[in-house]
Amino acid sequence: MNRMRLATGFGAAWTALVLLAHPGTALASARFGQVEPAPGLALHAEAEYTRFIRMTSSARFVALASKPATANTRAADAGQRGDRPVAAVTATGAGQAGYVHFFVIRGPDGVSEVQVGIELPDQRIAWSFPELGAVVSPFIETGVLPAGGKQYEIWHLYGIRPFPDDAAMTALAGALVERIRPWVEARTPYCLVDGARGNCMSCLGFVLRALFPPNRGSNYPGLPRDFWRAGTASKYTTHDLLLYLTGMLDLPNREARLQRISRLALPEDLREDLEALVHVMGAFEQAPAARAGAPQTAPQLRPATPPSTIGTRPQQRRPL
């Protein structure tokens, strides 16, 4: 599979990722909202796509709106990630239920975005996908997934174990299917940016709710306090998730983060992506509470530029 690397975009927005795919067709299944790609003809890899294409001006970002810190925010496992190994994989596999997988997708408009999903015990991927909403599909390394009458190219990047602790992973694997079942059976629509109301879900919101279930009476993910937004963005992004899962947010500065990356056993693509993201962060960027010496609430939301669009599933889709 052709690999691509995260481009460093100093003075610009977060960069997008682009890869190549195998096209195919898809058959809607009545089994737990599954979408299955059928075999298709392979596309010839184009040389210009063997590395990342810098698209800082046209990148579209999946986000979860910030929320002021409340009782819904769980206690942090402070320091539990910054000194722990990272288990990263390049495909689904036995014993990986709960692993978070990062993809790049490109729709018919030619815009690429990072897409995340979560691996189920049977090695399928659960996610919120454009035009389909909350859905379960087979793992696609490279391929084309038809959705809403459109063709979406998909490229897998890597998967990451979300919790260093074995007990936490066992609990996640055992509860995962029931956590996502209501969203899939309700056909929760996809949207690029979601928030506390939960009438639609971004891929990021879907994964965060699966990892950190909302507290009673809330639909917002019960994020730990050590999950914070890098940079000046007013919304969480898939880049924040990647930095969190790899322990980068636990560390005090760029030097410490780069030293950690050099020590970790990582797929080369993941290593280069992390290095690029760490360089985009401020050299001494820390959690807001660490900077101020006291807990702070999240900043107020700022309007997205340009405004995010909401994609919903066609009403004529077959029942589950």
Number of C-alpha atoms within 10 A of each C-alpha: 13 16 16 23 23 23 21 22 17 13 8 11 17 23 26 26 28 26 28 28 23 20 21 19 16 17 12 17 15 11 10 13 24 20 20 19 20 13 13 13 10 13 11 9 14 10 9 10 15 16 16 18 17 18 19 18 11 14 17 19 21 23 25 26 17 22 20 13 15 10 9 19 20 17 12 12 12 13 13 14 22 20 13 15 15 20 18 19 19 16 16 25 15 9 15 21 24 31 29 27 28 20 21 22 29 22 18 10 9 11 15 24 22 26 25 30 27 31 28 26 19 13 20 19 25 31 30 30 29 25 20 24 28 29 24 27 22 17 20 20 19 22 26 28 26 22 20 17 8 14 18 25 24 26 27 27 27 20 25 22 21 24 21 16 12 9 10 12 20 15 11 20 18 15 14 20 16 10 15 22 17 12 20 22 14 13 21 22 25 28 25 24 24 25 19 17 10 16 12 24 31 30 28 26 31 30 26 22 18 24 23 17 18 19 15 9 7 13 16 25 25 22 21 15 16 22 21 22 22 25 13 9 15 20 24 22 21 21 21 19 21 22 21 20 21 28 22 25 27 23 20 17 17 20 14 16 23 17 10 19 21 12 9 14 13 18 15 11 16 23 17 18 19 22 19 18 22 23 16 19 16 14 14 12 17 22 20 17 14 12 13 10 9 8 13 14 12 16 14 12 13 11 9 11 6 7 9 16 10 16 19 18 18 14 7 7 11 10 11 14
